[in-house]
């Protein structure tokens, strides 16, 4: 069983502290991805900016969560938050398929 999800970054955190946190936090355990999105959306309710965005960076699909894709899809409709997702790919460049069967890849710029 993985550790319960929790927020480690506040919405008002300075960008350099956020970058350091992301660089030095190891990936481990199972991925309750949809639970993390739900918690992120809940946290954004207290954000002070008029426009809100949630950035999700993940190396895997949801495989250990309480919420399903459909639960999150319905919850997102009630929020005033844009969601941006970055999927980390493996060495062969493969992306995990999302719940509706599609996947997207951004182009590389040189």
ChimeraX commands (.cxc) that place a marker at each C-alpha (Angstrom):
marker #1 position 0.00,0.00,0.00 radius 0.5
marker #1 position 1.37,3.42,-0.89 radius 0.5
marker #1 position 1.51,6.40,1.43 radius 0.5
marker #1 position -1.61,8.57,1.56 radius 0.5
marker #1 position -1.52,11.59,-0.71 radius 0.5
marker #1 position -0.89,15.03,0.71 radius 0.5
marker #1 position 0.04,18.45,-0.57 radius 0.5
marker #1 position 3.67,19.42,-0.30 radius 0.5
marker #1 position 3.48,22.66,-2.26 radius 0.5
marker #1 position 1.28,25.66,-1.51 radius 0.5
marker #1 position -0.33,27.59,-4.39 radius 0.5
marker #1 position 1.59,30.74,-3.37 radius 0.5
marker #1 position 5.02,29.09,-3.25 radius 0.5
marker #1 position 7.85,30.96,-4.99 radius 0.5
marker #1 position 8.84,29.38,-8.31 radius 0.5
marker #1 position 12.46,28.66,-7.29 radius 0.5
marker #1 position 11.32,26.71,-4.22 radius 0.5
marker #1 position 8.88,24.79,-6.41 radius 0.5
marker #1 position 11.65,23.93,-8.87 radius 0.5
marker #1 position 13.91,22.70,-6.06 radius 0.5
marker #1 position 11.10,20.61,-4.62 radius 0.5
marker #1 position 10.46,18.98,-8.00 radius 0.5
marker #1 position 14.13,18.29,-8.67 radius 0.5
marker #1 position 14.89,16.70,-5.32 radius 0.5
marker #1 position 11.72,14.70,-4.63 radius 0.5
marker #1 position 12.20,11.06,-5.66 radius 0.5
marker #1 position 9.45,9.12,-7.41 radius 0.5
marker #1 position 8.34,6.09,-5.42 radius 0.5
marker #1 position 5.39,3.90,-4.59 radius 0.5
marker #1 position 2.08,3.49,-6.35 radius 0.5
marker #1 position 0.30,6.25,-8.27 radius 0.5
marker #1 position -3.04,7.48,-6.88 radius 0.5
marker #1 position -3.12,9.98,-9.76 radius 0.5
marker #1 position -6.83,10.84,-9.72 radius 0.5
marker #1 position -6.78,11.26,-5.94 radius 0.5
marker #1 position -3.89,13.71,-6.34 radius 0.5
marker #1 position -5.83,15.67,-8.99 radius 0.5
marker #1 position -8.84,15.80,-6.69 radius 0.5
marker #1 position -6.69,17.07,-3.81 radius 0.5
marker #1 position -5.06,19.61,-6.10 radius 0.5
marker #1 position -8.45,20.94,-7.19 radius 0.5
marker #1 position -9.58,21.16,-3.57 radius 0.5
marker #1 position -6.40,23.09,-2.71 radius 0.5
marker #1 position -6.99,25.50,-5.60 radius 0.5
marker #1 position -10.28,26.58,-4.03 radius 0.5
marker #1 position -8.28,28.66,-1.55 radius 0.5
marker #1 position -5.98,30.20,-4.20 radius 0.5
marker #1 position -6.19,33.98,-4.37 radius 0.5
marker #1 position -5.67,34.52,-8.10 radius 0.5
marker #1 position -8.70,34.95,-10.31 radius 0.5
marker #1 position -7.35,32.54,-12.94 radius 0.5
marker #1 position -6.32,29.16,-11.59 radius 0.5
marker #1 position -4.31,26.36,-13.16 radius 0.5
marker #1 position -3.30,22.95,-11.90 radius 0.5
marker #1 position -0.12,21.44,-13.34 radius 0.5
marker #1 position 0.03,17.65,-13.11 radius 0.5
marker #1 position 3.37,15.97,-13.79 radius 0.5
marker #1 position 3.25,12.19,-13.71 radius 0.5
marker #1 position 5.30,9.20,-14.71 radius 0.5
marker #1 position 2.41,6.79,-14.72 radius 0.5
marker #1 position -1.26,6.02,-14.87 radius 0.5
marker #1 position -3.54,5.91,-11.87 radius 0.5
marker #1 position -3.12,2.49,-10.31 radius 0.5
marker #1 position -3.97,2.95,-6.67 radius 0.5
marker #1 position -6.66,5.51,-6.08 radius 0.5
marker #1 position -9.99,5.99,-4.44 radius 0.5
marker #1 position -11.35,8.14,-7.29 radius 0.5
marker #1 position -11.91,7.00,-10.87 radius 0.5
marker #1 position -11.38,8.93,-14.09 radius 0.5
marker #1 position -15.13,9.46,-14.30 radius 0.5
marker #1 position -15.31,10.81,-10.72 radius 0.5
marker #1 position -12.64,13.36,-11.52 radius 0.5
marker #1 position -14.20,14.24,-14.87 radius 0.5
marker #1 position -17.45,15.16,-13.10 radius 0.5
marker #1 position -15.65,17.03,-10.29 radius 0.5
marker #1 position -13.62,19.09,-12.77 radius 0.5
marker #1 position -16.83,20.36,-14.37 radius 0.5
marker #1 position -17.69,22.09,-11.07 radius 0.5
marker #1 position -14.31,23.84,-10.75 radius 0.5
marker #1 position -12.95,27.03,-12.30 radius 0.5
marker #1 position -9.46,25.62,-12.86 radius 0.5
marker #1 position -7.50,24.84,-16.01 radius 0.5
marker #1 position -5.58,21.55,-15.85 radius 0.5
marker #1 position -2.30,21.00,-17.68 radius 0.5
marker #1 position -0.73,17.54,-17.73 radius 0.5
marker #1 position 2.85,16.50,-18.49 radius 0.5
marker #1 position 3.44,12.78,-18.85 radius 0.5
marker #1 position 6.97,11.53,-18.37 radius 0.5
marker #1 position 7.85,8.96,-21.03 radius 0.5
marker #1 position 10.21,6.02,-20.83 radius 0.5
marker #1 position 13.46,5.67,-22.80 radius 0.5
marker #1 position 11.60,4.42,-25.89 radius 0.5
marker #1 position 9.31,7.43,-25.87 radius 0.5
marker #1 position 6.18,5.44,-25.09 radius 0.5
marker #1 position 3.32,7.17,-23.35 radius 0.5
marker #1 position 0.74,5.43,-21.23 radius 0.5
marker #1 position -2.69,5.54,-22.80 radius 0.5
marker #1 position -5.28,7.61,-20.99 radius 0.5
marker #1 position -8.67,6.33,-19.89 radius 0.5
marker #1 position -10.49,7.15,-23.11 radius 0.5
marker #1 position -7.98,5.26,-25.23 radius 0.5
marker #1 position -6.01,8.16,-26.69 radius 0.5
marker #1 position -2.67,9.70,-26.00 radius 0.5
marker #1 position -0.90,12.84,-27.10 radius 0.5
marker #1 position 2.72,13.72,-27.64 radius 0.5
marker #1 position 4.20,17.17,-27.86 radius 0.5
marker #1 position 6.81,17.81,-30.52 radius 0.5
marker #1 position 10.44,18.23,-29.57 radius 0.5
marker #1 position 12.05,21.56,-30.32 radius 0.5
marker #1 position 15.78,21.78,-31.02 radius 0.5
marker link #1:1,2 radius 0.2
marker link #1:2,3 radius 0.2
marker link #1:3,4 radius 0.2
marker link #1:4,5 radius 0.2
marker link #1:5,6 radius 0.2
marker link #1:6,7 radius 0.2
marker link #1:7,8 radius 0.2
marker link #1:8,9 radius 0.2
marker link #1:9,10 radius 0.2
marker link #1:10,11 radius 0.2
marker link #1:11,12 radius 0.2
marker link #1:12,13 radius 0.2
marker link #1:13,14 radius 0.2
marker link #1:14,15 radius 0.2
marker link #1:15,16 radius 0.2
marker link #1:16,17 radius 0.2
marker link #1:17,18 radius 0.2
marker link #1:18,19 radius 0.2
marker link #1:19,20 radius 0.2
marker link #1:20,21 radius 0.2
marker link #1:21,22 radius 0.2
marker link #1:22,23 radius 0.2
marker link #1:23,24 radius 0.2
marker link #1:24,25 radius 0.2
marker link #1:25,26 radius 0.2
marker link #1:26,27 radius 0.2
marker link #1:27,28 radius 0.2
marker link #1:28,29 radius 0.2
marker link #1:29,30 radius 0.2
marker link #1:30,31 radius 0.2
marker link #1:31,32 radius 0.2
marker link #1:32,33 radius 0.2
marker link #1:33,34 radius 0.2
marker link #1:34,35 radius 0.2
marker link #1:35,36 radius 0.2
marker link #1:36,37 radius 0.2
marker link #1:37,38 radius 0.2
marker link #1:38,39 radius 0.2
marker link #1:39,40 radius 0.2
marker link #1:40,41 radius 0.2
marker link #1:41,42 radius 0.2
marker link #1:42,43 radius 0.2
marker link #1:43,44 radius 0.2
marker link #1:44,45 radius 0.2
marker link #1:45,46 radius 0.2
marker link #1:46,47 radius 0.2
marker link #1:47,48 radius 0.2
marker link #1:48,49 radius 0.2
marker link #1:49,50 radius 0.2
marker link #1:50,51 radius 0.2
marker link #1:51,52 radius 0.2
marker link #1:52,53 radius 0.2
marker link #1:53,54 radius 0.2
marker link #1:54,55 radius 0.2
marker link #1:55,56 radius 0.2
marker link #1:56,57 radius 0.2
marker link #1:57,58 radius 0.2
marker link #1:58,59 radius 0.2
marker link #1:59,60 radius 0.2
marker link #1:60,61 radius 0.2
marker link #1:61,62 radius 0.2
marker link #1:62,63 radius 0.2
marker link #1:63,64 radius 0.2
marker link #1:64,65 radius 0.2
marker link #1:65,66 radius 0.2
marker link #1:66,67 radius 0.2
marker link #1:67,68 radius 0.2
marker link #1:68,69 radius 0.2
marker link #1:69,70 radius 0.2
marker link #1:70,71 radius 0.2
marker link #1:71,72 radius 0.2
marker link #1:72,73 radius 0.2
marker link #1:73,74 radius 0.2
marker link #1:74,75 radius 0.2
marker link #1:75,76 radius 0.2
marker link #1:76,77 radius 0.2
marker link #1:77,78 radius 0.2
marker link #1:78,79 radius 0.2
marker link #1:79,80 radius 0.2
marker link #1:80,81 radius 0.2
marker link #1:81,82 radius 0.2
marker link #1:82,83 radius 0.2
marker link #1:83,84 radius 0.2
marker link #1:84,85 radius 0.2
marker link #1:85,86 radius 0.2
marker link #1:86,87 radius 0.2
marker link #1:87,88 radius 0.2
marker link #1:88,89 radius 0.2
marker link #1:89,90 radius 0.2
marker link #1:90,91 radius 0.2
marker link #1:91,92 radius 0.2
marker link #1:92,93 radius 0.2
marker link #1:93,94 radius 0.2
marker link #1:94,95 radius 0.2
marker link #1:95,96 radius 0.2
marker link #1:96,97 radius 0.2
marker link #1:97,98 radius 0.2
marker link #1:98,99 radius 0.2
marker link #1:99,100 radius 0.2
marker link #1:100,101 radius 0.2
marker link #1:101,102 radius 0.2
marker link #1:102,103 radius 0.2
marker link #1:103,104 radius 0.2
marker link #1:104,105 radius 0.2
marker link #1:105,106 radius 0.2
marker link #1:106,107 radius 0.2
marker link #1:107,108 radius 0.2
marker link #1:108,109 radius 0.2
marker link #1:109,110 radius 0.2
view
